[in-house]
Amino acid sequence: MGTVTIGVSIAVPEPHGSLLQELRAGFGDPAAHGIPTHVTLLPPTEVEAGALPAVEAHLVSVAAAGRPFPMRLCGTGTFRPLSPVVFVQVVEGGAACSWLQERVRAASGPLARELQFPYHPHVTVAHGIADEAMDRAYEELADYEAEWPCTGFALYEQGADGVWRKLREFPFGGTTVPPQGSARRTLPAR
């Protein structure tokens, strides 16, 4: 059957997701349109295609134990010089993201794996592009804010064309939290 490359993440909902994806493309990141805007729970991971039913069953159980929580993004950060990434910070919901990613990667499950770097929930807005463009992304999104109730996560597969596509959503088992607000975007004029 071969292998597939999968990832598990929390999608950034509309209108925030499209806005950040377009901004990422505008900074010159060639991968922007192939990667839906998200907070990673499991980075790209190669698995046997035949293992997908077990992966999905595992994710159903993780989601069933989860509860909706407020997510809030605010301001920018960077992993430079260690890694060429600029991101929007998760300032509320980070502990819940950490809890989820630990369970997704649990040693007892089909997605057990070590991470290259310590887990840090974030939304990438620039990756591996020129330093000037990275600086621009960092500065232009410094005042960016968005918030929403996180009610689940999704499994994605990377196609041969490099584009990530959603395979399935996994809603949490608890009751839904009320909406927490909307995006507030204050970017300087270009």
Sequence and secondary structure as in RCSB ss.txt:
>XXXX:A:sequence
MGTVTIGVSIAVPEPHGSLLQELRAGFGDPAAHGIPTHVTLLPPTEVEAGALPAVEAHLVSVAAAGRPFPMRLCG
TGTFRPLSPVVFVQVVEGGAACSWLQERVRAASGPLARELQFPYHPHVTVAHGIADEAMDRAYEELADYEAEWPC
TGFALYEQGADGVWRKLREFPFGGTTVPPQGSARRTLPAR
>XXXX:A:secstr
  EEEEEEEEE  TTHHHHHHHHHHHTT TTGGGS SEEEEEEEEEEEGGGHHHHHHHHHHHHHH   EEEEEEE
EEE TTTS EEEEEEEESHHHHHHHHHHHT TTSTT    SS    EEEEEES  HHHHHHHHHHTTT EEEEEE
 EEEEEEE TTS EEEEEEEE SS         B      
